[in-house]
Amino acid sequence: MKTGAQLYTIKSYTQNVKDFACSMKKIAEMGYKTVQISAVGKDLKPEQIREICDANGLEIALTHSDPNRILYDTEALIKEHDIMGCRYIGLGMMPDRYRTKEIAASGKLLMYHNHNTEFEAFEAENLPNANSKKRMIEYLMEGFAPDEMGITLDTYWVAAAGADVCEWIRLLK
């Protein structure tokens, strides 16, 4: 488990090489050692991202990738992750149909980023006990083996949902 900075939070400051470099410098100065690449400028090349992160001592631990790229541009996406030195290809709000065996076969792991909605309990028709309530995060944990999909636990959204952050860190470790 690694704690890092999620770049989606500062997406306005990662849209070009100059801003990306400045932001990575500031993130490293804050003490972060890892980052999640998310919503950076489309003109930034994986080589530039890696070079800037390396220069600031930042490991690229995870990405958020477009579902269509995972489905239809898988080989190029894997190659980009190899260039960035990143093992984890991430996707938030992933429907089941977006799973692909090519990612696991490449030695990469597909990651799911949670929001508060995955912690809302709801009644499901197919549960053994008609009065049972289950959370989407529980379905994800039961429906995917750890080698099929990992979960990038966003503790902000866990807390926003009113769930116990420490409990979920323990459950997902």
WOGI-V308728 format. One record per pair of residues at least 6 apart in sequence whose ideal C-beta (glycine too) atoms are under 7 Angstrom apart, sorted by the first residue. I is the first residue (numbers start at 0). GAP is how many residues later the second one is. Records with the same first field share a line. If there is no record, write none. Layout:
# WOGI-V308728
I->GAP + GAP
This chain:
# WOGI-V308728
0->172
1->32 + 59
3->28 + 30 + 31 + 32 + 57
4->22 + 27 + 30
5->30 + 32
6->7 + 28 + 29 + 30 + 31 + 32 + 33
7->30 + 31 + 56
9->13
10->28
12->6 + 10
13->6 + 9 + 26 + 27
14->26
15->25 + 27
16->27 + 31
19->20 + 21 + 24 + 32
20->31
23->28 + 29 + 32 + 34
24->31
26->8 + 31
27->28 + 29 + 30
31->26
32->24 + 25 + 26
33->24 + 25 + 27
34->18 + 23 + 25 + 26
35->25 + 26 + 27 + 28 + 54
36->12 + 23 + 26
37->25 + 26
39->9
45->34 + 37 + 38
46->36
48->35
49->10 + 33 + 34 + 35
52->7
59->24 + 25 + 26
60->25 + 27
61->24 + 26 + 28 + 49 + 90
62->18 + 23 + 26 + 27
63->26 + 27 + 28 + 49
64->12 + 24 + 25 + 26
66->24 + 31
68->8
69->7 + 19 + 21 + 28 + 30
70->27 + 29
73->26 + 28 + 29
76->12
77->28 + 30
80->8 + 27
86->21 + 22
87->20 + 21 + 23 + 62
88->14 + 19 + 21 + 22
89->21 + 23 + 62
90->7 + 19 + 20 + 21
91->20 + 21
93->18
98->11
102->7
103->43 + 44
108->41
109->39
110->38 + 39 + 41
111->28 + 37 + 39 + 40
112->39 + 41
113->23 + 37 + 39 + 40 + 43
114->42
115->41 + 44 + 45
116->19
117->17 + 18 + 19
118->16 + 18 + 39 + 42 + 44
119->15 + 41
120->12 + 13 + 14
121->11
122->10
123->10
126->7
139->11
150->21
152->15 + 16 + 19
154->10
157->7 + 10
158->6
